[in-house]
């Protein structure tokens, strides 16, 4: 009688072991609710900023007012990945060359301490690719059993998109896992996510009835909402997407590692969103100007772009010592077309540190009055009359 009992106990032990084993190798499928969408809110916030940027850029090409105060450069970086800007019609469904062999996702999406031209925060399209390209074995769209011998559709979404629009099969994905690296099938996330956002904007025709001032306000609101999606990881680096409780690399090895992390992204590799935050903190009268003012300020604008790196070095050093960059900004100023300015709430993502968008440093005081007026809404006090009198007496 003991032998059957032993066999029965052995069978039950095997069933329990296999069940635990299958749950363990299934890629964490059972950890999420059916239909779970990874990075959905982050994608929506980023797409809103993208469309508002496209709308303002496009409208400014046809408006009597032009973009000033560094806004043109900041939008060029955000949309095209370059302060020199580009052509919206150049954004096409065809996968750009830089994603045909994107190399290591961990660095392209998670760190700026390298010499490659593609880095986290380079542009909105690039951050969308980091946020929304599936990872190893097409995760999170596939779960697997028995040492990756059997795969199944999880029914999950990534950036609000379904599996059929994002991968061909479980061989697609961009990831690195120790020495194993792969980048396959990136055409689908580019077309579905990046161009999906662009084409949706084109289809809707933008905010056709809005003035340039109203489009600027829409961008500020979109940026404010985007700021709420940024958070600090365990090392105090700004991060977009992924899990707040998981401090993983941005390498795509599993569903927790599909995100953007702005590690050491400063100075020349300052993220597009930080540049845009700083510019949008200026008074509207500096951001929307008449063509004669743009022509007059053309050369100083070029100097300003170079000088910004020097003027902001003290702030960059402060961020270095804190172990990360900030994801907040101070209050911004919004004014009407008549030039009367009113204070509006600045960007806030809920973190403890802030970036004052209108702050000035000691080094700024040593620069020309022209630079000071461009970088801040604070009036510049002219030399005293007593000093001028002394000059005339001489």
ABEGO torsion letter per residue (X at the ends): XAAAAAAAAAAAAAAAAAAAAAAAAAGGAAABBBGBBBGAAAAAAAAAAAAAAAAAAAAAAABABBBBGGAAAAAAAAAAGBAAEEBAAABBABBBAAAABAEBAAAAAABABBABABBBGABAAAAAAAAABBBBGGOAABBBBGGGABBBBAGBBBGGBBAAAABABAABEBBBBEABBBBBGAAAAAAAAAAAAAAAAAAAGEBAABBAAAAAAAAAAAAAAAAAABBBBAAGBBBBEEBAABBBBBAGABAAABBBBBBGBBEAABBAAAAAAAAAABBAAAABBBAAAAAAAAAAAAAAAAAAAAAAAAAAAAAAAAGBBBABBBBBBBBBAAGBBBBBBBBBAGBABBBBAABBBAAAAABBAAAAAAABABBBBBBBAAAAAAAAAX
